[in-house]
Amino acid sequence: MRNSPELGQGRTALVAGASGIAGSALVALLAERGWDVLALSRSGVARPGVRPVGADLTSPESLAAALAGEKPTHVFFTAWSRQATERENIDVNAALLRNLLDALQGSPVEHVALMTGLKHYLGPFEAYAAGEMPDTPFHEEEPRLPAPNFYYAQEDELWAAAERQGFTWSVHRAHTVIGHAVGNAMNMGLTLAVQASLCKELNKPFIFPGSETQWNSLTDMTDSGLLAEHMQWAATAGQAGNQAYNIVNGDVFRWRWMWPRLAAYFGLEAVGFENEPRPLEEQMQGMETVWADLAARHGLAERDLGRVSSWWHTDGDLGRNIEVLADMSKSRLAGFTGYRRTLDSFTGLFDRLRADRLIP
């Protein structure tokens, strides 16, 4: 059972990262619920009922020009920029948020919702799952890890701006997000759909790329639509502000249960973990021409394999040697009752990808 809609009359949402998995789901949800929506991305997001804002978050001048005269009441920040090191991640991604909030000084901002993730508990990519970590399921009150982490830097920027500018805030720690976006750096749903489509094309089995631990352990994921509902809930439910929350679907599963069901959707033979991980970066090496030919033959919308797959990110998620899942009790007790079944999140996404001609 999903939360009843919060109508948006009189509210203006500014969604930063509007072309990404989380941002596009937020734009759709808020527009559907009657908000005035400003969709901010480098190129601007054009869709009915939404005002595109083309701006560069790295440039205070670009933001000042793009937002001149705009009066958002709620800000939803889902943007990030992947850098080579965590030190660079911290410098760049903290600045993205700081630049936007600085540009909104003087605007009637009531609430800022920041999307982060479970690397809050696991550590950054370069120190991922290294050293001692909290036990699963992860709880929001766990102390920060000693390793540098751009999520921590963004939280610090958010809190300082809230104190300075007088808005309430929320932080939303998602696990791997299942949603619809092209050209996104962290997109397991589309990546697995592309893997399956290439396996179908080449008459190969659908081979699980990850670790024995991930194959056998419990895990969870986050549907982008549910994440959007959660961010809107925290931004509009008075009792929910000034808190950090985990946000996952609410079910748990094992990949040894999920993988054959994903294979069945595509009519493929499922092959699970055998002896060692078989990363997608190795399995899918040299597939660019195969994908381009397949896309041309089926009239697909995107012929560039790099735009529809993020092998490295899916390998990282499925290659972990620890169990990863998050507790949702804090949100439940605060009044959020949204839920998704992860299998439905996958198959619903696959249906949409086919309808949009992104997979055959």
QUIMO-V122284 format. One record per backbone hydrogen bond with DSSP energy under -1.0 kcal/mol. NH is the residue of the N-H (numbers start at 1). CO is the residue of the C=O. If there is no record, write none. Layout:
BEGIN
nh: [NH	NH]
co: [CO	CO]
END
This chain:
BEGIN
nh: [8	11	13	14	15	16	17	18	20	24	25	26	27	28	29	30	31	32	33	34	35	36	38	39	40	41	50	51	53	55	59	63	64	65	66	67	70	73	74	75	76	77	78	89	90	91	92	93	94	95	96	97	98	99	100	101	102	103	105	107	109	110	111	112	113	114	115	116	118	120	121	122	123	127	128	129	130	138	142	153	154	155	156	157	158	159	160	161	162	163	164	165	166	168	170	171	172	173	174	178	183	191	192	193	194	195	196	197	198	199	200	201	202	204	206	208	211	215	216	217	219	222	224	227	228	229	230	231	232	233	234	235	236	237	240	242	245	247	249	253	256	257	258	259	262	263	264	265	266	268	271	276	283	284	285	287	291	292	293	294	295	296	297	298	300	301	307	308	314	315	316	317	318	319	327	332	333	334	335	336	340	345	346	347	348	349	350	351	352	353	354	355	356	357	358]
co: [33	8	36	74	38	76	40	40	17	20	21	22	23	24	25	26	27	28	29	31	30	11	13	51	15	53	47	37	39	41	56	59	60	61	62	63	67	12	12	111	14	113	16	85	86	87	88	89	90	91	92	93	94	95	96	97	98	99	102	104	107	73	73	168	75	170	77	172	174	117	118	118	119	124	125	122	127	325	139	149	150	151	152	153	154	155	156	157	158	159	160	161	162	110	112	243	114	245	172	222	307	187	188	189	190	191	192	193	194	195	196	197	198	199	269	271	318	211	212	213	253	176	178	223	224	225	226	227	228	229	230	231	232	233	237	169	171	173	221	219	215	254	254	255	258	259	260	261	262	263	206	274	279	280	282	284	287	288	289	290	291	292	293	294	295	357	304	305	310	311	312	313	314	315	138	328	329	330	332	331	249	341	342	343	344	345	346	347	348	349	350	351	352	354	353]
END
